Amino acid sequence: MKREFVIALVTAPNLKTARKLARAALKAQLAACVNLVPNLESHYWWEGGIQHGTEVLLLFKSSAQRIAALEKRVVSLHPYDTPEFIVLRGIQGNKRYLDWWAGCLRSKAASSRV
């Protein structure tokens, strides 16, 4: 099976919410790693005006095969009416790191055989 690495960008209103989203994705093996970048200053259009606020950016390291399930999980747990969920393809990376990433996303049954 071809390995297709993706990174999903998601913003959350605070660290408590970001940690909840990260833990849910990791427990379900929908991400190998989630980076949380606190104190992100966001400026955006919402409800006809320019808004701004502080958020936490989450970078979910996942796979193309799991991204739909990850999106469903994040959206179901997210407090925003319209949460950000943007997917970027990982086209190149360190082989050892990518091997680790892929290994984290194997099914639990497959992981126990390794």
Rosetta constraint file for C-alpha pairs under 8 A:
AtomPair CA 3 CA 63 HARMONIC 7.42 0.50
AtomPair CA 3 CA 102 HARMONIC 7.28 0.50
AtomPair CA 4 CA 63 HARMONIC 5.53 0.50
AtomPair CA 4 CA 64 HARMONIC 5.44 0.50
AtomPair CA 4 CA 65 HARMONIC 7.66 0.50
AtomPair CA 4 CA 89 HARMONIC 7.65 0.50
AtomPair CA 4 CA 90 HARMONIC 7.29 0.50
AtomPair CA 5 CA 61 HARMONIC 7.40 0.50
AtomPair CA 5 CA 62 HARMONIC 6.08 0.50
AtomPair CA 5 CA 63 HARMONIC 4.55 0.50
AtomPair CA 5 CA 64 HARMONIC 6.21 0.50
AtomPair CA 5 CA 89 HARMONIC 6.16 0.50
AtomPair CA 5 CA 90 HARMONIC 4.97 0.50
AtomPair CA 5 CA 91 HARMONIC 7.35 0.50
AtomPair CA 6 CA 61 HARMONIC 6.14 0.50
AtomPair CA 6 CA 62 HARMONIC 5.33 0.50
AtomPair CA 6 CA 63 HARMONIC 5.16 0.50
AtomPair CA 6 CA 64 HARMONIC 6.07 0.50
AtomPair CA 6 CA 67 HARMONIC 7.81 0.50
AtomPair CA 6 CA 87 HARMONIC 6.48 0.50
AtomPair CA 6 CA 88 HARMONIC 5.54 0.50
AtomPair CA 6 CA 89 HARMONIC 4.49 0.50
AtomPair CA 6 CA 90 HARMONIC 5.14 0.50
AtomPair CA 7 CA 59 HARMONIC 6.21 0.50
AtomPair CA 7 CA 60 HARMONIC 5.37 0.50
AtomPair CA 7 CA 61 HARMONIC 4.76 0.50
AtomPair CA 7 CA 62 HARMONIC 6.00 0.50
AtomPair CA 7 CA 63 HARMONIC 7.85 0.50
AtomPair CA 7 CA 87 HARMONIC 5.64 0.50
AtomPair CA 7 CA 88 HARMONIC 5.17 0.50
AtomPair CA 7 CA 89 HARMONIC 6.40 0.50
AtomPair CA 7 CA 90 HARMONIC 6.87 0.50
AtomPair CA 8 CA 58 HARMONIC 7.86 0.50
AtomPair CA 8 CA 59 HARMONIC 5.72 0.50
AtomPair CA 8 CA 60 HARMONIC 5.02 0.50
AtomPair CA 8 CA 61 HARMONIC 6.78 0.50
AtomPair CA 8 CA 62 HARMONIC 7.49 0.50
AtomPair CA 8 CA 85 HARMONIC 6.25 0.50
AtomPair CA 8 CA 86 HARMONIC 5.38 0.50
AtomPair CA 8 CA 87 HARMONIC 4.35 0.50
AtomPair CA 8 CA 88 HARMONIC 6.28 0.50
AtomPair CA 9 CA 57 HARMONIC 6.96 0.50
AtomPair CA 9 CA 58 HARMONIC 5.82 0.50
AtomPair CA 9 CA 59 HARMONIC 5.01 0.50
AtomPair CA 9 CA 60 HARMONIC 6.61 0.50
AtomPair CA 9 CA 84 HARMONIC 7.11 0.50
AtomPair CA 9 CA 85 HARMONIC 5.63 0.50
AtomPair CA 9 CA 86 HARMONIC 5.08 0.50
AtomPair CA 9 CA 87 HARMONIC 6.36 0.50
AtomPair CA 9 CA 88 HARMONIC 7.92 0.50
AtomPair CA 10 CA 57 HARMONIC 5.87 0.50
AtomPair CA 10 CA 58 HARMONIC 5.10 0.50
AtomPair CA 10 CA 59 HARMONIC 6.66 0.50
AtomPair CA 10 CA 60 HARMONIC 7.92 0.50
AtomPair CA 10 CA 83 HARMONIC 7.18 0.50
AtomPair CA 10 CA 84 HARMONIC 5.07 0.50
AtomPair CA 10 CA 85 HARMONIC 5.03 0.50
AtomPair CA 10 CA 86 HARMONIC 6.85 0.50
AtomPair CA 11 CA 18 HARMONIC 7.87 0.50
AtomPair CA 11 CA 55 HARMONIC 6.26 0.50
AtomPair CA 11 CA 56 HARMONIC 5.51 0.50
AtomPair CA 11 CA 57 HARMONIC 4.51 0.50
AtomPair CA 11 CA 58 HARMONIC 5.96 0.50
AtomPair CA 11 CA 83 HARMONIC 7.14 0.50
AtomPair CA 11 CA 84 HARMONIC 5.98 0.50
AtomPair CA 11 CA 85 HARMONIC 7.94 0.50
AtomPair CA 12 CA 17 HARMONIC 6.29 0.50
AtomPair CA 12 CA 18 HARMONIC 5.62 0.50
AtomPair CA 12 CA 55 HARMONIC 5.62 0.50
AtomPair CA 12 CA 56 HARMONIC 5.16 0.50
AtomPair CA 12 CA 57 HARMONIC 6.50 0.50
AtomPair CA 12 CA 58 HARMONIC 7.55 0.50
AtomPair CA 12 CA 78 HARMONIC 7.69 0.50
AtomPair CA 12 CA 80 HARMONIC 7.94 0.50
AtomPair CA 12 CA 83 HARMONIC 7.93 0.50
AtomPair CA 13 CA 17 HARMONIC 6.82 0.50
AtomPair CA 13 CA 18 HARMONIC 7.65 0.50
AtomPair CA 13 CA 54 HARMONIC 7.18 0.50
AtomPair CA 13 CA 55 HARMONIC 4.82 0.50
AtomPair CA 13 CA 56 HARMONIC 6.26 0.50
AtomPair CA 14 CA 18 HARMONIC 6.25 0.50
AtomPair CA 14 CA 38 HARMONIC 7.81 0.50
AtomPair CA 14 CA 55 HARMONIC 5.92 0.50
AtomPair CA 14 CA 56 HARMONIC 5.82 0.50
AtomPair CA 15 CA 19 HARMONIC 5.92 0.50
AtomPair CA 15 CA 38 HARMONIC 7.00 0.50
AtomPair CA 15 CA 56 HARMONIC 6.42 0.50
AtomPair CA 16 CA 20 HARMONIC 6.29 0.50
AtomPair CA 17 CA 21 HARMONIC 6.26 0.50
AtomPair CA 17 CA 78 HARMONIC 7.68 0.50
AtomPair CA 18 CA 22 HARMONIC 6.13 0.50
AtomPair CA 18 CA 36 HARMONIC 7.11 0.50
AtomPair CA 18 CA 56 HARMONIC 6.73 0.50
AtomPair CA 18 CA 57 HARMONIC 7.95 0.50
AtomPair CA 18 CA 58 HARMONIC 6.89 0.50
AtomPair CA 19 CA 23 HARMONIC 6.04 0.50
AtomPair CA 19 CA 36 HARMONIC 7.95 0.50
AtomPair CA 20 CA 24 HARMONIC 6.20 0.50
AtomPair CA 21 CA 25 HARMONIC 6.31 0.50
AtomPair CA 21 CA 74 HARMONIC 6.28 0.50
AtomPair CA 21 CA 77 HARMONIC 6.98 0.50
AtomPair CA 21 CA 78 HARMONIC 7.50 0.50
AtomPair CA 22 CA 26 HARMONIC 6.18 0.50
AtomPair CA 22 CA 34 HARMONIC 5.91 0.50
AtomPair CA 22 CA 58 HARMONIC 7.83 0.50
AtomPair CA 22 CA 60 HARMONIC 7.77 0.50
AtomPair CA 23 CA 27 HARMONIC 5.96 0.50
AtomPair CA 24 CA 28 HARMONIC 6.27 0.50
AtomPair CA 24 CA 73 HARMONIC 7.70 0.50
AtomPair CA 25 CA 29 HARMONIC 6.18 0.50
AtomPair CA 25 CA 30 HARMONIC 5.07 0.50
AtomPair CA 25 CA 31 HARMONIC 5.72 0.50
AtomPair CA 25 CA 70 HARMONIC 6.66 0.50
AtomPair CA 25 CA 73 HARMONIC 7.27 0.50
AtomPair CA 25 CA 74 HARMONIC 7.67 0.50
AtomPair CA 26 CA 30 HARMONIC 5.98 0.50
AtomPair CA 26 CA 31 HARMONIC 5.39 0.50
AtomPair CA 26 CA 32 HARMONIC 6.65 0.50
AtomPair CA 26 CA 33 HARMONIC 7.15 0.50
AtomPair CA 26 CA 34 HARMONIC 7.90 0.50
AtomPair CA 29 CA 104 HARMONIC 7.23 0.50
AtomPair CA 29 CA 105 HARMONIC 5.74 0.50
AtomPair CA 29 CA 106 HARMONIC 7.86 0.50
AtomPair CA 29 CA 107 HARMONIC 7.69 0.50
AtomPair CA 30 CA 62 HARMONIC 6.23 0.50
AtomPair CA 30 CA 63 HARMONIC 7.99 0.50
AtomPair CA 30 CA 66 HARMONIC 5.88 0.50
AtomPair CA 30 CA 67 HARMONIC 7.41 0.50
AtomPair CA 30 CA 69 HARMONIC 7.18 0.50
AtomPair CA 30 CA 70 HARMONIC 5.63 0.50
AtomPair CA 30 CA 105 HARMONIC 6.76 0.50
AtomPair CA 31 CA 60 HARMONIC 5.95 0.50
AtomPair CA 31 CA 61 HARMONIC 5.28 0.50
AtomPair CA 31 CA 62 HARMONIC 4.48 0.50
AtomPair CA 31 CA 63 HARMONIC 7.65 0.50
AtomPair CA 31 CA 70 HARMONIC 7.73 0.50
AtomPair CA 31 CA 104 HARMONIC 7.68 0.50
AtomPair CA 31 CA 105 HARMONIC 6.68 0.50
AtomPair CA 32 CA 60 HARMONIC 7.67 0.50
AtomPair CA 32 CA 61 HARMONIC 5.62 0.50
AtomPair CA 32 CA 62 HARMONIC 6.06 0.50
AtomPair CA 32 CA 101 HARMONIC 5.55 0.50
AtomPair CA 32 CA 102 HARMONIC 7.63 0.50
AtomPair CA 32 CA 104 HARMONIC 5.13 0.50
AtomPair CA 32 CA 105 HARMONIC 6.03 0.50
AtomPair CA 33 CA 60 HARMONIC 6.16 0.50
AtomPair CA 33 CA 61 HARMONIC 5.33 0.50
AtomPair CA 33 CA 62 HARMONIC 7.72 0.50
AtomPair CA 33 CA 101 HARMONIC 7.82 0.50
AtomPair CA 34 CA 58 HARMONIC 6.40 0.50
AtomPair CA 34 CA 59 HARMONIC 5.39 0.50
AtomPair CA 34 CA 60 HARMONIC 4.53 0.50
AtomPair CA 34 CA 61 HARMONIC 6.15 0.50
AtomPair CA 35 CA 57 HARMONIC 7.96 0.50
AtomPair CA 35 CA 58 HARMONIC 5.54 0.50
AtomPair CA 35 CA 59 HARMONIC 5.05 0.50
AtomPair CA 35 CA 60 HARMONIC 6.73 0.50
AtomPair CA 36 CA 56 HARMONIC 6.49 0.50
AtomPair CA 36 CA 57 HARMONIC 5.74 0.50
AtomPair CA 36 CA 58 HARMONIC 4.72 0.50
AtomPair CA 36 CA 59 HARMONIC 6.67 0.50
AtomPair CA 37 CA 56 HARMONIC 5.49 0.50
AtomPair CA 37 CA 57 HARMONIC 4.96 0.50
AtomPair CA 37 CA 58 HARMONIC 6.38 0.50
AtomPair CA 38 CA 55 HARMONIC 6.61 0.50
AtomPair CA 38 CA 56 HARMONIC 4.37 0.50
AtomPair CA 38 CA 57 HARMONIC 6.45 0.50
AtomPair CA 39 CA 54 HARMONIC 5.64 0.50
AtomPair CA 39 CA 55 HARMONIC 5.82 0.50
AtomPair CA 39 CA 56 HARMONIC 5.96 0.50
AtomPair CA 40 CA 54 HARMONIC 5.48 0.50
AtomPair CA 40 CA 55 HARMONIC 5.10 0.50
AtomPair CA 40 CA 56 HARMONIC 5.68 0.50
AtomPair CA 40 CA 57 HARMONIC 6.62 0.50
AtomPair CA 41 CA 52 HARMONIC 7.20 0.50
AtomPair CA 41 CA 53 HARMONIC 5.86 0.50
AtomPair CA 41 CA 54 HARMONIC 4.65 0.50
AtomPair CA 41 CA 55 HARMONIC 6.35 0.50
AtomPair CA 42 CA 52 HARMONIC 5.38 0.50
AtomPair CA 42 CA 53 HARMONIC 5.43 0.50
AtomPair CA 42 CA 54 HARMONIC 6.04 0.50
AtomPair CA 42 CA 55 HARMONIC 6.78 0.50
AtomPair CA 43 CA 50 HARMONIC 6.97 0.50
AtomPair CA 43 CA 51 HARMONIC 5.71 0.50
AtomPair CA 43 CA 52 HARMONIC 4.27 0.50
AtomPair CA 43 CA 53 HARMONIC 6.78 0.50
AtomPair CA 44 CA 50 HARMONIC 5.57 0.50
AtomPair CA 44 CA 51 HARMONIC 5.35 0.50
AtomPair CA 44 CA 52 HARMONIC 6.26 0.50
AtomPair CA 45 CA 49 HARMONIC 5.52 0.50
AtomPair CA 45 CA 50 HARMONIC 4.54 0.50
AtomPair CA 45 CA 51 HARMONIC 5.96 0.50
AtomPair CA 46 CA 50 HARMONIC 6.30 0.50
AtomPair CA 46 CA 51 HARMONIC 6.39 0.50
AtomPair CA 61 CA 101 HARMONIC 7.66 0.50
AtomPair CA 62 CA 66 HARMONIC 6.64 0.50
AtomPair CA 62 CA 67 HARMONIC 6.61 0.50
AtomPair CA 62 CA 101 HARMONIC 7.84 0.50
AtomPair CA 62 CA 105 HARMONIC 7.45 0.50
AtomPair CA 63 CA 67 HARMONIC 6.07 0.50
AtomPair CA 63 CA 102 HARMONIC 7.88 0.50
AtomPair CA 63 CA 105 HARMONIC 7.71 0.50
AtomPair CA 64 CA 68 HARMONIC 7.99 0.50
AtomPair CA 66 CA 70 HARMONIC 6.17 0.50
AtomPair CA 67 CA 71 HARMONIC 6.06 0.50
AtomPair CA 68 CA 72 HARMONIC 6.25 0.50
AtomPair CA 69 CA 73 HARMONIC 6.19 0.50
AtomPair CA 70 CA 74 HARMONIC 6.09 0.50
AtomPair CA 71 CA 75 HARMONIC 5.99 0.50
AtomPair CA 71 CA 85 HARMONIC 7.01 0.50
AtomPair CA 72 CA 76 HARMONIC 6.06 0.50
AtomPair CA 73 CA 77 HARMONIC 6.39 0.50
AtomPair CA 74 CA 78 HARMONIC 5.85 0.50
AtomPair CA 75 CA 83 HARMONIC 6.69 0.50
AtomPair CA 78 CA 83 HARMONIC 6.81 0.50
AtomPair CA 79 CA 83 HARMONIC 7.86 0.50
AtomPair CA 93 CA 97 HARMONIC 7.27 0.50
AtomPair CA 93 CA 98 HARMONIC 6.50 0.50
AtomPair CA 94 CA 98 HARMONIC 6.14 0.50
AtomPair CA 95 CA 99 HARMONIC 6.01 0.50
AtomPair CA 96 CA 100 HARMONIC 6.26 0.50
AtomPair CA 97 CA 101 HARMONIC 6.15 0.50
AtomPair CA 98 CA 102 HARMONIC 6.07 0.50
AtomPair CA 99 CA 103 HARMONIC 6.06 0.50
AtomPair CA 100 CA 104 HARMONIC 6.29 0.50
AtomPair CA 101 CA 105 HARMONIC 6.81 0.50
AtomPair CA 102 CA 106 HARMONIC 6.74 0.50
AtomPair CA 103 CA 111 HARMONIC 7.37 0.50
AtomPair CA 104 CA 111 HARMONIC 7.92 0.50
AtomPair CA 106 CA 110 HARMONIC 5.97 0.50
AtomPair CA 106 CA 111 HARMONIC 5.95 0.50
AtomPair CA 107 CA 111 HARMONIC 6.13 0.50
AtomPair CA 108 CA 112 HARMONIC 6.27 0.50
AtomPair CA 109 CA 113 HARMONIC 6.79 0.50
AtomPair CA 110 CA 114 HARMONIC 6.72 0.50
